[in-house]
Amino acid sequence: MKKCVIYSRVSTADQQVENQVSQLKAYAAKQDWEVVDAIEDVCSGGKDVKERPGLEKVFELARKRQFDVLLFWALDRFSREGSRKTIGYLAVLDEYRVDWHSYSEPYISSLGIFKDAIIAILSALAKQEKVRISERTKAGLERTKRVNGTRLGRPRTAQARFDEAKRLRAEGLSYGEIGKRMDISRARACQLAKG
């Protein structure tokens, strides 16, 4: 008989985990698994494991090999930290030789013959997510630069600020326009341009 830990999570104290837990216990009974613990968190699924005492306990029990399978209601109840972090958590469970299974998404499971395929698919999604995040970040930075004229990157040295103010003044910009471009006051722009 496999030993099972149930993990459930809700985002706020107003929400209840009872529905998740009762369905998961019924499912575990049908599988003939012994439920050794039902662990819950009341917090955002986007928080790190160190900020989620319940999930931290799950990993501690897994590390000690005190159960064989982790059962959760859905992958987003387990983690909402993004594909990369979630696949990392599942990989840690795999290293501890603990299987995992999503009740409402039975294809997200390490119990069947497609375990390696599921991990490969989730890993590919995590890689794609990393690319999308990078693209969105770059696009946001470019937009900020274009809309606000904000210079991105490391802070400028004092000499570089003087040089930029003088160059902008030579291009015919007013002290007010220089201030907006450099994100400084008009008076400061005047000082730098004349400096």
Long-range contacts (C-beta under 8 A, 24 or more apart in sequence): 1-32, 1-33, 1-34, 2-31, 2-32, 2-33, 2-34, 2-68, 2-69, 3-33, 3-34, 3-36, 3-66, 3-67, 3-68, 3-69, 4-28, 4-31, 4-33, 4-34, 4-35, 4-36, 4-67, 4-68, 4-69, 4-70, 4-71, 5-35, 5-36, 5-37, 5-38, 5-39, 5-58, 5-61, 5-62, 5-66, 5-67, 5-69, 5-70, 5-71, 6-35, 6-37, 6-38, 6-39, 6-71, 6-72, 7-39, 7-40, 7-41, 7-54, 7-55, 7-58, 7-70, 7-71, 7-72, 7-77, 7-78, 8-38, 8-39, 8-40, 8-41, 8-72, 8-73, 8-77, 9-40, 9-41, 9-42, 9-43, 9-45, 9-52, 9-54, 9-55, 9-72, 9-77, 9-78, 10-40, 10-41, 10-42, 11-42, 11-43, 11-44, 11-45, 12-42, 13-42, 15-42, 17-42, 20-73, 20-77, 23-73, 23-103, 24-71, 24-72, 24-73, 24-103, 27-71, 27-103, 28-71, 33-68, 33-69, 33-71, 36-66, 36-67, 37-61, 37-67, 44-80, 45-76, 45-77, 45-78, 45-79, 45-80, 45-81, 46-80, 46-81, 47-81, 48-81, 49-89, 55-79, 55-89, 59-89, 59-92, 59-93, 62-92, 62-93, 62-96, 62-98, 63-96, 65-96, 65-97, 65-98, 67-98, 68-98, 68-99, 69-98, 69-99, 69-100, 69-101, 69-111, 70-98, 70-99, 70-100, 70-101, 71-100, 71-101, 71-103, 72-100, 72-101, 72-102, 72-103, 73-102, 73-103, 73-104, 74-102, 74-103, 74-104, 74-105, 75-102, 75-105, 75-108, 78-102, 82-126, 82-129, 82-133, 83-122, 83-125, 83-126, 83-128, 83-129, 84-126, 84-127, 84-129, 84-130, 86-122, 86-126, 87-119, 87-122, 87-123, 87-125, 87-126, 90-119, 90-122, 91-119, 94-119, 148-183, 149-180, 149-181, 150-183, 151-182, 161-192, 162-192, 162-195, 164-192, 165-189, 165-192, 165-193, 165-195, 166-192, 166-193, 166-195, 168-193, 169-193
